[in-house]
Amino acid sequence: MTLLLLIDIQDLHAQARLVLNGANITIAQGATLVIQNSNANAITRNSGYIISEGENNVIKWYIGTTTGNYTIPWGYSGDYIPLTFTPTGAVGSGYFLFSTYHTTNWNNGANLPTGVSNFNGSSGTDHSAFAIDRFWQINAQSYTTRPALTSLAFTYRDSEHSAVGNTIEEAALRPERWNNTLSTWTDFSAEPTINTTTNTVTLSNLSDTDLFAWWTLSTSPVNRYWVAAALSNWSNRASWSVSPGGQGGATVPSSVDAVVFDGANDGSCTIDATVNIASLTVNAAYTGTITQGAQRINIVDEATLAGGFFVGGSVPIHVNGDLRINGTAFLSSSDTLDLKSNFTLDEGSFEHNSGIVKFSGTTAGAPQLINGSSSIGFNNIHITNTALNSGVSVESRHQLHGILTLATGAILDADGSLDTATFTMISSADEPVIDAAIAPLPAGAQVTGNITVQRYMSIEGPNNTRIYRYITSPVQGGTVADIQEEIPVTGTFVGSTNCKDCTTTQSMFAYNETVITDVNGSGSSDFNDGYIDFPDAVNTEVLQPGRGYTMFVRGNYLLSPVWDIRGVANQGNISLPVSFTSSGTIANDGWNLVGNPYPSVIDWNAATGWTKTNISGTIYIADNGGETLQYAIWNGTTGINGGSRYIPIGQAFWVKATAGSPVLSTRENIKAPGQSPTFFRTASTENLLHIKMTNGSFEDETAIHFRNDATKQFDDYADAWKLKNGLFNLSSLTENHERLAINSLPSLMCNTRVNLDVADAKPGAYQLKFSNMSSFEADASIILEDHYLNQNIFVSAQDTYPFTITDAPASKGDQRFTIVIDKPGPEVIISEEDGKLKIDYASNIQWYKDGNAIEGATASTYVPVESGIYSVTVLQGDCSLAGMREFFITGIEEADRGVRVYPVPISDKLYIEVAASRKLTSATVLDVFGHEIVKTDLQQESNGVYSAVISMKDYPSGSYVVQLKGKENIISRKVIKK
């Protein structure tokens, strides 16, 4: 049942009540329902509600100074939307007028109550789109002092915030009232409790001075001004005001508040709580510091910073509108600065703090812009704004120091809408490299427009810093003329650099692998004959992506170690120009000078992305930065002279084709952005020996590596040719006398001998330095044999070997040094049966007694005729296996009294003690083959005992024979080194 109330009702009975038991009462046509019972139960609802829906359809309730929990049981269109409150502290016999109504559409500004002149937010514009489509009247009249209200709760309808035209974040709704004195909606600050399930917004306390007549619920931005005069925390309400320089005590800014640091007070701000605000404005007059710390910042709209200092923290910052820096010194977050719109730097500064700037806009129709009159220096940039959303466009002059990462379908326009902007990838070091890079591009991602890529090259080398460099272009369309802006390039071509003391001698070259004749007049045809002039005719000739070039750099003319080249970034699949031409000498054929095609470090060992058909697995990088030319080499597993799997931006390198129709091509996933090409960035490699030869100022390196997939012959995938340096050269030799920089051999087993070649070395003092011995197993031994001085050195005990080269031919070349690497094979087990010694081998056998070969003892069994230490060797292919056993003849007393050899087993030192009566004067340690390991004299002690101490620490594990000798006899003892 609905009761339509058209007239005033005045109930004069103090205890009379209006009880709703299912009926709906409609107040209409300006009628007033008068309640003169001041008690809270004067209106009691069991079900049903009262409909007002007009500003003048009111309940007039004479509450006076009575307190209690009051409910106005409003309802509309089937929804119960009560208003509840508790009044306190009233003075005088006043009353309240209550009414409510919904606006006819989302536009509250067109449905204002009488006496309300506008519906403007703090921006000065209508904020109807941010407000619930309903007004409430709570009008305290005729009081000497109006009451304060507690637990003031508004109930709203879902349809009134979700209507088309509204932009409301329901969880951020808060009460807003019209101040008819100041004619504004925005001077009130209160922090409500919001329940989106029950659709209630509750103020815990409302002072009598804030009890104005007309109310709504809104998420409209309201200015919050920072008014702290000294350092204060963000969460301190005393630091916030609703007016410039006004009284503090406003609520801490929320997601609907526009925050302003206007300079009226310059206290610094420490952010000590999560920030979620509508917008941020820092005026030029503000001189304080805003410090983020470990609190996230989310700005719903734009941020404009024109003054003070902003110090980013360690957690993300999100700005959904434009970010404008126009005077602030801005230190970004070390985590992520996430931008949904444009980024502009006009004045002030931006420091990346090693963090990421992420462009994640989702609005179609216009790209996110990187703009401004000042340069932004980015660290890492992540772009998720795809082509469908118009991507990101660089509109002025900016820089990248770190890595540019694009999501699937993302676009970066590097030179902007007018094709005039400059986006520069910075290079700041080359040992190791510190370069900006473009990460692997996923499907649909691309960098459009021209980009500028820098290459830092140290001004170094002999000859007044004039050296050859080996370069390539990471962009399409890069010309020699572009390079000439930083580096003189001369020749007979049009546009040759004209500089003081520069001749017209050609200073830049490409390489033609097909040349197999002696072009340079060296007397023989080799890979040095393939150099051809580049440019050939004019300096506008373009560097081909993936092709290598050598350039004579006159370092004494350079103003900076940095040069750059401009064009469209090489991207996608690229074929590097390679060929194979046979001259009949395989070591000279198939050499191609190629280059890293991408603006990123690349990985020669990348698991996917390379196509290498008839291409050796080794790369060679020429380095003229030292005393003379040297080659850094990487064979896919190990490197020498600084060779690495990682190839820097702009670096040319040599590869060797091994047969006709070679193919060398790349895809995006060979990129390794952020890697620094330095020596041995891979995990430790087993059974790998590095040897360096040095004269103190120059060194050359070779490597010997034992691996399962290698052979004794040259392996394209594992070995590296020795390319001659400008001074002396160190290499190892194959069985075919081929000189290798990296020599990969089959798995280490038993005794392996590798000759070293010391070539082109002038007389003088040198050293061999050995490293990485720990990569071999403990039972392996490494010995350097010096045939010129006829001495052996245990490399594990002495990792540096000084030697001298004279005019004598035997003091150098390939006959002086041999590396002997021995790893014992499985021990041969000697069993004893019926007085016989027996092994389970049938051929290639030799028996020994006390380290001496027994003539004719070559069968699988041997019958000893006297006690002693018997050993046996068995030749299995290239491996000599050995075993040892001590044998006693039954009934024969061992003449060993007065002899002690201990401890057994040995870990470090071997002690020998012999009674003087035995007349033994020397001790010799032999291996199982009878080779003398060490010999020493026995020294007489004060007690008459003869003794010796022999260090066994650096000898491999296994069995040894100790021979104690005198003029009359020899005693042998077996010892074991663990």
ZIHUPE-V39917 format. One line per field, one symbol per residue. phi: phi as a letter, one per 20 degrees, with the letter a starting at -180 (. if undefined). psi: psi as a letter, one per 30 degrees, with the letter a starting at -180 (. if undefined). burial: b if it has 9 or more other ideal C-beta (glycine too) atoms within 8 Angstrom, else e. A space follows every 10 residues. Layout:
# ZIHUPE-V39917
phi->???
psi->???
burial->???
This chain:
# ZIHUPE-V39917
phi->.ddeddcfdc eeegdfcdde coedddeblm fceedefeff efdcdeanad ddlafdecdd deemdfdqee ceefbalnde cfdcacebmf coeebddcbb beffbfegfe cfffneebce effndgdgfd dgeadcdcde cmefcffedd lfcddcegfe defgoecceg fdfbfbceef eelbededcb deddcfeelc ccefbcfffe eefdcbdbdf gcfcdfcfec gbegfegfec cebgmeffof ffgdfddeec dengcdffcd fdbgdccfbc cdffffdecd dfmddfccdf decccdbmcd dfddcfcdce dfdddcqfed efffecddde cecccdcnbc dflmeddddc fcefobffdd boedeeeeed ddcdfeffdm mccedbdbcc dddeddfgnf ccefcmfdlc fcddeeccac bffccfbdfg efgneaddmf cddecfcgeb ofllldbedd cbdecenfdf gffffdcfcd reffngfdcg meeeffdccd cdfffcdffe mfobebffee fcfbfecbfe feffgneecd cfdeffdeeb fdcbbcrfgf bneceefcbc cedndffedn fcedbfedea gddfegfcoe dcdlcfeddc dfcdfefafb deccdncbcc lnfbfedffm eebeccfdaf lfcccccgfe fcfnfdfcfl eefgdflcdd cddbdodcbc cccccdbfee cfefdgecec fedfefdfcd bddefemeec ecdecfgfbm ecdceedddm efgqeccddd bmfffeffee ccceedffel bdcfffebec cebcddffgf ebmddedced dccgfffeed ddblmdebce cdbldbeccl ndfefmecef cbdfdbfrdd cbccecmedd ebbbbecdef neffecfncc cbfcfedcdd dcccfgffld dbccddefen ffebcbeedf efenfebbcd fdgeeffqec dddddbfdbc ddceccee
psi->kkkjjflkkj jfkegkljkj hflkkkklhg lkjkjfjflf gejkkelalk kdhkfgjlkj jiebgklajk kjillkhfkj ilklljklgl klialkkkll lklfafiefg hklkfjflhk affglkhefg kkikkkkijk lgkejlllkl hjkkklkeff fgkkfkikje fgklkkljjf efhlfgfkkk jlkkjfefhk jkkekklffg ilekllklgk kkkkkjgkfl klkegjfffk lglkgaklgl lkkafgkjkk jffekgklkj jglkkjlelk kjlffkgakj kebgkkkkje blkjjflakk jlbgllkkjf akjkjhfkjj jlkfckjjkf bljkjelalk kfhgakkkjg lgkleklkkj alflkkjlck kkjfjlefgg akkkfbjllk fbkjkklkfl kkjfgafggf ljjkjkkflg ilkjklljlk kakfkljllk kkkljkjkjl lahhgjlklj llkglkgkle eeeffekkkl aglkgkkjlk gkagkkgkka kjffkglieg gfflkaffff klkkleelfg kkkkkfklkk kjjifffkfl gkllkkakkk lakkkkjllk kkffjefflg kkjaljflhl kljfgkelfk jjkhklgklk jkjgfbflkl kkkkgfelll hgklfkklkg kllkljkfll hlkjlllegf kikfkjjlki gllkkkhkkk kkkkgefkkl klkkkklegl lflkkefflk ljkklfblkk llklfggkkk ekjkllkkkb kkkkkkkjlg klkaklkkkk lgfffllfgk kkkkkjfefh lkkjeffjfk jklkkafkef faagfekkkj jkjkakkkkj lkjhgkkklh lflhkkkkkh gkkjkfiglf lkjkfllajk lkkkjjbgkj lllkkkkkkk fkkkigkgkk jlljlkfdkk kkkkkfffhk flkkkkafgg kkekklkkkk lfgfkkllkk kgeglllakl kjkjkafflk kkkklkk.
burial->eeeebeeeee beeeebbbeb eebbbbbbee bbbbbbbbee ebbbbeebbb bbbbbebbbb bbbbbbeeeb bbbbbbeeee bbbbbbbbeb ebebbbbbbb bbbeebbbbb bbbeebeebb bbeeeebbbb bbbbbbbbbb eebebbbbbb bbbbbbbeeb bebeebebee ebbbbbbbbb eeeebbbbbb ebebeeeebb bbbeebebeb bbbbbbbbbb bbbbbbbbee ebbbebbebb bbbebbebeb bbbbbbbbbb bbbebbbbbb bebebebbbb bbbeebebbb bbbebbbbbb ebbbbbbbbb bbbebbbbbb bbbbbbbbbb bbbbbbbbbb bbbbbbebeb bbbebbbbbb bebeeebbbb bbebebbbbb bbbbbbbebb bbbbbbebbb bbbbbbbebb bbbbbbeeee bbbbbbbeeb eebebbbbbe bbebbbbebb bbbbbbbeee beeebbbbbb bbbbbbbbbb bbbbebbbbb bebebbeebe ebeeeebbbb bebebbebee eeeebeeebb bbbbbeeebb bebebbbbbb bbbbbeebee ebbbbbbbbb beebbbbbbb beeeeeebbb bbbbbbbbbb bbbbebeebb eeebbbbbbb bbbbeeebbb bbbbbbbbbb bbbbbbbbbb bbbbbbbbee ebbbbbbbeb bbbebbbbee beeebebbbb bbbbbeebeb bbbbbbbeeb eeeebbebbb bbeebebbbb bbbbeeebbb bbbbbbebeb bbebbbbbbe beeeebbbbb ebbebbeebb bbbbbbbeee eebbbeeeee bebbbeeeeb bbbbebbbbb bbbbbebbeb ebeeebbbbe beeebbbbbb beebeebeee ebebeeebbb bbbbebeebb bbbbbebebe eeeeeeeebe beeeebeebb bbebbbebbb bbbbbbbbbb eeeeeeebee eeeebbbbeb ebeebbebbb bbbbbbeeee bbbbbbbe
